[in-house]
Amino acid sequence: MGEVRINAKDMPYQVLNQRVRALVASGEKDIILDNVLGQRFIGDGIRGDDVTITVNGVPGGDLAMFMSGPTVIVHGNADHAPGNTMDNGKVVIHGSAGDAVAHSMRGGRVYVRDNIGYRGGINMKEYQTKRPILVVGGSARAFLGEYMAGGLVIVLGTDGVAPVSGRGVGSGIHGGEIIVRGRIDNTCLGGGAEQKKLTEDEKKAIRPILEDFVRTFTIDPDPVFSAEYSKIVPASKRPFASKYTWE
Amino acid sequence: MDGSKIREALASMDERGSGEGSGYVAYGIYPDYKEYYALHVFFDNIREHKVPLEDLLEKWGMIIHDEQIKTYEQPGLRKVHTPWRYFFRPNPSMMPKSTSPEEDIITSLVMKVNSERNGALIFSSGKNLGVFKAAGWPEDVANFYRIQDYKGYLWLAHNRYPTNTAGWWGGAHPFNLLNWSVVHNGEITSYGTNRRYIESFGYKCTMHTDTEVVAYLIDLLVRKHGLSEEMAVRAFAPPFWDEIDRMQKKDQELNRALRLAYGPALMNGPFAICVAKENLLCGFTDRIKLRPLVAAESGDRLFISSEEAAIRRIDDDVTNIRMPGAGEPVIGRLYA
């Protein structure tokens, strides 16, 4: 089957999303949404590893929430929480995104070419083979990776921008890793978080992810691969054990 | 710009509301009466409540003109109040000890009328501007007032989702006092402290909701105390003490002084707020950014919204789209 286009101009999000779900259910694999403007919940809960939804425009919040398998490509900026509790699949944003990107994500990948807002990767988690990945090409705001329980956040700060501006990075983190280009100022670290230099082996381990990212957005790979990185991780195995009164 | 696009932009965020309150304020809509205070009033009952209000107004000044605000029946909106407008000239000699007698007369009238609640509520009291609000969805409220018939140079609009108090006409945003208008997304958890503080200066909180303190606080800090809008926002959403400790000495002194002097004006909890007056639009969020705010420009126009898509619904050619930092004010000024 070929591509299917929907003109989403002035279409309420309920109607748009019903149509997308119906198309996916009928076996369509390549769905293109034109003139998207503010429609929420696009791609939410849909399944199918071979389905691609292309969003031309500026979608509303909670894009690809609970999604399991498909790829959502956005040509424009996304609003809050794309990849919210996403289970599997890929979200690619050719632009920036709002607050709480990859909120509670549990699997798959979210790539944002430019910048994200506050609380990127908040509450991300992982389980056995499922490990969500958020990669940001530009910069992230405060409280990046807040309450992270697992998964991987990478912020590249390409074009020389500071990868993180703001406080509370990894605040309350008890699992997973936040990797940033260069180092962040220790005053930006949240409670329970610790910053370490990324070793060559660790860098090698994330190389395939970075390769995929620069290929996706046709970014000059050299500065990305040659840069030094730091990782922000929980300060101990159970940094908040003393917070639980019954222990 | 007329209100039709504003309505459309606001309606595109219906998910953010619950149909229990919506409103608009437009600046520049009463050029023929621009030297008078335009008082918008909700009457519970015209027969009983109109004459006592007019008696009070005539005591403090002169009613230049009054008329019913035109409304158009909407199936989705129950008209529980009758909106009325007065163009009013206060008599400054009635408040001889004040340095700004006209504004103080208006403020005290608004506080008196709204706290006594005698079937009248003044919900708009500035010059050459008007608030239009009701309990309903943005589209219904806009159609109720035919918001497209008003042409303003500065607009605020709001879609309410009341969470802590009941929705009612007076509780819809924008909140207005004199030329200040305020819309707010979030909740001000420091409301108790802020309210006690502001009431110690003679303001009375009567709308059963947190946002009105913002209108009174900004009136106090900027109009009465002479702070710049930037400083007022910094008093509302100040830097953290550890951030102040790391500042240059001069900035430390300023920020410490501001926090100590205006501690009770600090607002906690999640908020994104837009404040307007006749020559200003100012948007800001709480200091840990618990609510969204997007700013964009198009020519000499400034847009501030919860969502970029809503801005693009008015003007798709916007540039310089950005998310202001936590507590960082975005200010547009009008130089006429």
Chai-1 contact restraints between the chains, C-beta under 6 A:
chainA,res_idxA,chainB,res_idxB,connection_type,confidence,min_distance_angstrom,max_distance_angstrom,comment,restraint_id
A,L37,B,A309,contact,1.0,0.0,6.0,A-B,restraint_1
A,L37,B,R312,contact,1.0,0.0,6.0,A-B,restraint_2
A,G38,B,S12,contact,1.0,0.0,6.0,A-B,restraint_3
A,G38,B,A309,contact,1.0,0.0,6.0,A-B,restraint_4
A,V58,B,E308,contact,1.0,0.0,6.0,A-B,restraint_5
A,V58,B,A309,contact,1.0,0.0,6.0,A-B,restraint_6
A,V58,B,R312,contact,1.0,0.0,6.0,A-B,restraint_7
A,N77,B,E308,contact,1.0,0.0,6.0,A-B,restraint_8
A,D79,B,E307,contact,1.0,0.0,6.0,A-B,restraint_9
A,G98,B,P292,contact,1.0,0.0,6.0,A-B,restraint_10
A,D99,B,P292,contact,1.0,0.0,6.0,A-B,restraint_11
A,G117,B,M323,contact,1.0,0.0,6.0,A-B,restraint_12
A,Y118,B,K289,contact,1.0,0.0,6.0,A-B,restraint_13
